Amino acid sequence: MKYQFPDDDKPLYLRVYGYYKNMIMNGTLAPGQKIPSIRRCSEELEISRTTVENAYMSLAADGYIISRKNSGFYVSSICPADRRQDTKKDESHKPEIIYNFSSAGADRESFNFDMWRRYIKSALRQDERLLSYGEPQGEYELREAIAGFISSRRNVVCSPYNIVVGAGVQSLLHILCSVIGEKKKISFSNPDFRQGTAVFRDHGWSITDDDPDVIYVNPSSQGEFGDVMTVEERFSLIKSAMDAGRLIIEDDYGNEFSYFSRRTPSLQSLASGKNVVYTGTFSRLLLPSIRMSYMVLPDEMMEKYLEVAADYNQTASKTEQIALCQFIRDGHMDSQIRKLKKLYAAKSAMLADIIKRTFGDKVNILPCGSGVMVKAEFAEVHEPEKLKERAAAKGLKFKSQINENGGAVLLLSCTSVRTEELEKAVLLIKEVI
């Protein structure tokens, strides 16, 4: 392979990273195609293996490539052909999204940037700790803090021994596939979770609801419109999975904003920590750019995990791990959750009120399990099949479902749109309805 790097001031590993990223995005490297080994790339470029390894680990963390045990690195299917071709189009013709009601982004007022900077600066002063790569499983102190946090808030049954930290759930699912080993069949309660389905497809799994071996479920956000699984449904799922010998992967993303009346227990806690792999992330509680997730493995899977752990470097920043650990220990995560619940409860109530005032009896606000969403049902919509197209032209983005009678249900997230912009955004929605 001929390497051509731009002459710039970036560190060499970022130039290697950028080279492969561009090759993947423009379609030169196809999904599933093997790329040169670390040793071969190092020899051909006459650079250190560490430099190449850092580039490859960054590519893997961002979902561009995957590592297969005893085989090498391969281009991930996370970038399908239609997405690669989109990069060749003129981006100037792409409508700008002004009000994004489908995003899980954060409100500017939801996060104390100054406080987080102080924790990062404190972590950066720990010179000796930062001289090493850190633990592949994640810093022990952070795993200890996470164990206490999820035990307290979600009754998760675990110790630091069971927890694996990574930069995003996707990187952890790659590890989980190696732990499980053989290719299997998996079903998804939300088939639109592309980042999850892509990982299992990359590892040769079949995505199917027909007698699956593994069930991937998000109890806090079922299906396209985020319905919350009841306690009865959770017990039923656990029993049926146990009877059929199926493993459950519980993605508890968004649980903190799903329950206003009472907190629904996690599947993992109801199953006493058995036969359930529990995953969670801090990106929604802090910032999407703080990529820190964790996976709780049942005791019976830990022996196999420890066998494959040496094949994977830690993808999460050690500096951010140290900072997050102290942030949790000092009680700021609990304070952050209280702040977010108050903020988003007020915003969602305001959004619902604006919609009712704007549309009157033409809209019906439906119950919604998520504390950051408003579900609005419209009995009549002009050319409903073109609703999203009209919305995009106006700079709007939202999830919608067309009814058979010509109406539509809109699911509107209040997280990314500023409070002072909600009125203007709803007036734009009125124009496209």
HELIX and SHEET records of a PDB file:
HELIX    1   1 LEU A   12  MET A   25  1                                  14    
HELIX    2   2 ILE A   38  LEU A   45  1                                   8    
HELIX    3   3 ARG A   49  ALA A   61  1                                  13    
HELIX    4   4 ALA A   81  ASP A   86  1                                   6    
HELIX    5   5 GLU A   91  HIS A   93  5                                   3    
HELIX    6   6 ARG A  108  SER A  110  5                                   3    
HELIX    7   7 PHE A  113  LEU A  124  1                                  12    
HELIX    8   8 ASP A  127  LEU A  130  1                                   4    
HELIX    9   9 TYR A  140  ARG A  154  1                                  15    
HELIX   10  10 PRO A  160  ASN A  162  5                                   3    
HELIX   11  11 VAL A  169  ILE A  180  1                                  12    
HELIX   12  12 ARG A  194  ASP A  202  1                                   9    
HELIX   13  13 VAL A  231  ALA A  244  1                                  14    
HELIX   14  14 ASN A  255  PHE A  257  5                                   3    
HELIX   15  15 LEU A  267  LEU A  270  1                                   4    
HELIX   16  16 ASP A  299  VAL A  308  1                                  10    
HELIX   17  17 ALA A  309  ASP A  311  5                                   3    
HELIX   18  18 LYS A  318  ARG A  329  1                                  12    
HELIX   19  19 HIS A  332  PHE A  359  1                                  28    
HELIX   20  20 GLY A  360  LYS A  362  5                                   3    
HELIX   21  21 PRO A  384  LYS A  386  5                                   3    
HELIX   22  22 LEU A  387  ALA A  393  1                                   7    
HELIX   23  23 THR A  419  GLU A  421  5                                   3    
HELIX   24  24 LEU A  422  VAL A  432  1                                  11    
SHEET    1   A 2 ILE A  65  ARG A  68  0                                        
SHEET    2   A 2 GLY A  72  VAL A  75 -1                                        
SHEET    1   B 2 TYR A  99  ASN A 100  0                                        
SHEET    2   B 2 LEU A 396  LYS A 397  1                                        
SHEET    1   C 7 ILE A 163  GLY A 166  0                                        
SHEET    2   C 7 SER A 293  VAL A 296 -1                                        
SHEET    3   C 7 VAL A 276  THR A 281 -1                                        
SHEET    4   C 7 LEU A 247  ASP A 251  1                                        
SHEET    5   C 7 VAL A 214  VAL A 217  1                                        
SHEET    6   C 7 LYS A 185  PHE A 188  1                                        
SHEET    7   C 7 SER A 206  ILE A 207  1                                        
SHEET    1   D 4 VAL A 363  LEU A 366  0                                        
SHEET    2   D 4 MET A 373  PHE A 378 -1                                        
SHEET    3   D 4 ALA A 408  SER A 413 -1                                        
SHEET    4   D 4 LYS A 399  ILE A 402 -1                                        
END                                                                             
